């Protein structure tokens, strides 16, 4: 006997139950931890830490951003970011250029050495994502993107939109 319309309607919302939401939270925590562990050997090999990695990631998806913008995206103090940038600069991972509209502005880019370091780190992440995406399939991947996008704060959504616009403008 097929389920009644009431039973079908209720089953469509099972993903909203507390148990299901806690499982999602746990999966996100474990996935973030496992991704961090996956890149740890590459970071260690290069003598880098997680703060360095975060800067490399942001500069890879948003080259040419001002230091203040990088600080905003990472949500860190000037002092903390300053130390990390100094270390990356000393390793020749960064290039800085003067802003076109505001000559006082310092725009940050990855140097060829920085791009190579970020590419090695991304290769580890890419391998994990490709395997997971293949296992899940296209519709699940689209659903995943929608869920993750739905979890972003308005501030993060604005950052993502602005960074996409900056890439289209050739920043």
C-alpha positions in Angstrom: 0.0 0.0 0.0 1.5 3.4 -1.0 2.1 6.0 1.7 -0.6 8.5 2.3 -0.1 12.1 1.2 0.3 13.0 4.9 3.1 10.4 5.3 4.8 11.5 2.2 4.7 15.2 3.3 6.2 14.4 6.7 9.0 12.2 5.2 10.1 15.1 3.0 11.0 17.0 6.1 13.0 14.3 8.0 16.2 16.2 7.1 15.1 19.0 9.4 15.0 16.8 12.5 17.5 17.5 15.3 19.4 14.2 14.8 19.8 15.0 11.1 21.0 18.5 11.7 23.5 17.3 14.4 24.8 14.8 11.9 25.3 17.5 9.3 27.2 19.6 11.9 29.4 16.6 12.8 30.1 15.8 9.1 31.1 19.4 8.4 33.5 19.4 11.5 35.1 16.1 10.5 35.4 17.1 6.8 37.1 20.4 7.8 39.4 18.5 10.1 40.2 15.9 7.6 40.9 18.4 4.8 43.3 20.3 7.2 45.0 17.0 8.0 45.3 16.2 4.3 47.2 19.4 3.6 49.3 19.3 6.8 52.2 17.3 5.3 52.5 19.7 2.4 52.4 22.7 4.8 55.0 21.0 7.0 57.2 20.2 4.0 57.1 23.9 3.1 57.5 25.1 6.7 54.1 26.8 6.6 51.2 26.9 9.0 47.4 27.2 8.7 47.5 31.0 8.7 49.9 31.0 5.7 47.6 28.5 3.9 44.5 30.7 4.5 46.3 33.7 3.0 47.5 31.6 0.0 43.9 30.4 -0.6 42.4 33.9 -0.5 45.1 35.3 -2.8 44.6 32.4 -5.2 40.8 33.1 -5.6 41.2 36.9 -5.2 44.5 38.2 -6.6 45.2 41.9 -6.3 43.2 42.6 -3.2 44.2 45.3 -0.7 45.6 44.2 2.6 42.6 45.6 4.4 40.3 43.5 2.3 42.4 40.4 3.0 42.1 41.2 6.7 38.3 41.5 6.4 38.0 38.2 4.5 40.1 36.3 7.0 38.6 38.0 10.0 42.0 38.5 11.7 43.8 41.3 13.5 46.2 43.6 11.6 49.0 42.4 13.8 48.3 38.7 13.2 48.0 39.2 9.4 51.1 41.4 9.4 53.2 38.6 10.8 51.9 36.1 8.4 52.4 38.4 5.4 55.9 39.2 6.5 56.8 35.5 6.6 55.3 34.9 3.2 57.0 37.9 1.8 60.4 36.7 3.2 59.9 33.4 1.4 59.1 35.4 -1.8 55.5 34.0 -2.0 54.0 37.4 -2.4 54.1 40.4 -4.7 52.6 43.7 -3.9 51.7 46.5 -6.3 50.4 50.0 -5.8 46.7 50.5 -6.3 45.6 52.1 -9.6 43.0 54.4 -8.1 44.6 54.9 -4.7 48.4 54.9 -4.8 48.5 54.4 -1.0 46.8 51.1 -1.4 48.9 47.9 -1.4 47.5 45.2 -3.6 48.6 41.6 -2.9 49.3 38.9 -5.4 50.9 35.4 -5.3 54.4 35.3 -6.8 55.2 32.4 -9.1 56.7 30.7 -6.0 53.5 31.4 -4.0 51.3 30.1 -6.9 53.3 26.9 -7.0 53.0 26.4 -3.2 49.2 27.1 -3.4 48.9 24.8 -6.3 50.5 21.9 -4.4 48.1 22.5 -1.5 45.1 22.8 -3.8 46.0 19.5 -5.6 45.4 17.7 -2.3 42.0 19.3 -1.9 41.1 18.9 -5.5 41.8 15.1 -5.3 39.4 14.8 -2.3 36.7 17.0 -3.9 36.9 15.1 -7.3 36.5 11.8 -5.5 33.6 13.0 -3.4 31.9 14.7 -6.3 32.2 11.7 -8.5 30.8 9.5 -5.8 27.9 11.9 -5.1 27.0 12.8 -8.7 26.0 16.1 -10.3 22.6 16.7 -8.6 24.1 16.0 -5.2 27.0 18.4 -5.9 24.6 21.1 -6.9 22.6 20.5 -3.8 25.8 20.6 -1.7 26.6 24.0 -3.2 23.2 25.3 -2.5 23.3 24.1 1.1 26.8 25.6 1.7 25.8 28.9 0.0 22.7 29.0 2.2 24.8 28.8 5.3 26.9 31.8 4.4 26.3 35.0 6.2 25.2 38.1 4.3 28.7 39.4 4.8 30.3 36.3 3.3 27.8 36.3 0.4 28.7 39.9 -0.3 32.5 39.0 -0.3 31.9 36.1 -2.7 29.8 38.3 -5.0 32.4 41.1 -4.9 35.3 38.8 -5.5 33.5 37.2 -8.5 32.9 40.7 -9.9 36.6 41.6 -9.4 37.7 38.5 -11.3 35.3 39.3 -14.2 36.8 42.8 -14.3 40.3 41.4 -14.5 41.5 42.7 -11.2 
